[in-house]
Amino acid sequence: MDFTPSLEAKGFYRFTGPPENWLTAIKFMTWGLEEKHRNRWAAIQPGDIFFIHSTGSPPSLFNNAKSGVIGIGVVGPHFSIKKDFLWIHEQKEKRNIWPLLVPFSEIYLFSSIPSAVSWEAPNPDNGSRIRELIDQLLRNYIPLSELSGFPQMGSFSSVGQDVARQILYDKRPLHVIESHVLEESLLSSKPTAFESVKSASETLRYADTLSVFDTIKKRVVKESPSQYFKNNELLARAEDVHSTILQNLIDLFRSKGYETLSNRFVDLFAHNEKRSFLIDVKSIENQNFRTQARKGIVQLFEYDYFEVRKFVSDNQLKFADSYKLLVPSKTPEDKGYVGFINDLKVGVGVVEKQSIRAVGTDFGFSRV
């Protein structure tokens, strides 16, 4: 399935700062914005893409700094506000200049630099080492003169589709740096509103990785195994089987007049005035059905509690029937475990043509 529409549906931003600040950002996988940007900071969502604009000198403290785009990044889930000094400019001025932190889940640099564990973040005492790293960081940068329409005023701005495409579809190789955060929590994550979806590709709008997009994937330089294991449920949505089932479900519910919604956690939430369906799709082989189903059960209850109930309350909705539904990619043979799932008042169904066939107890969900 072509997920390009999902890539281009993301929010695009330009973050600007001197290269020494970008080294600190790479070290700690976060960027900082000034307090004056609080409202716009609040609008940034996990999965949004930012383009890394490194400035020359000044404002850089190093005379080998150059102005240009040095990479692409993906916004992660754990937003926070700091009260201490992180960047070298803050350390020198003894002032918390950039308190509003934007977390990164991934950075794709155009140039290779040594692993961040091998060097210290820029500080007033390690100038010679930072100068060397800046040279490496800028080795394969894109000069702004090569980018038509790239915004240059201020430290932070939105970026238009035309500019974004120039960078996303550039031919430069990409060197990946991943966050060490292994798993996210709904409790500590920034809320993500439900969005209407008509296509399975749109469910990747909030994916906090670019590894599912061929445009990016084919440019990645694989120098060594990843330092960290990334547990990202959204990667499953890019699997052919998973996305085909999800598309069939979207088509089925929309043909029956339902509104179809998704966010970075929920595969599909479909509702009309009377009924609602919270659905989790799982690609399975029969030998891993219990493992996948167990994960799906927890997710259905968790997403219902944290995501769906808020949506229903905010929109003052009331449903006569509400279903939680696990949709495996094939009919499970483990009838005993299907019975256990049904005992939790969770349905199990498989998609067949223009219908959902119940496996085990049909609580009424087959009558979409």
Secondary structure, DSSP 4 states (H G I P E B T S, - for coil): ---HHHHHTS-EEEEEE-HHHHHHHHHHTEEEE-GGGHHHHHH--TT-EEEEEE--TTTSSSTT---EEEEEEEE-S--EE--S--SHHHHHHTS----EEEEEEEEEESS----GGGSPPP-TT-HHHHHHHHHHHTTT-EEGGGSTT---SSSEEE--HHHHHHHHT----BEEEE-S-----TTTSPP---EE-SSGGGGGTT-S-STT-HHHHTTB---S--SS----GGGGGGSHHHHHHHHHHHHHHHHTT-EEEE-SS-SEEEE-SSEEEEEEEE---GGGHHHHHHHHHHHHHHHIIIIIHHHHHHTT---SEEEEEEEESS--S-HHHHHHHHHTT-EEEEEETTEEEESS---STT--
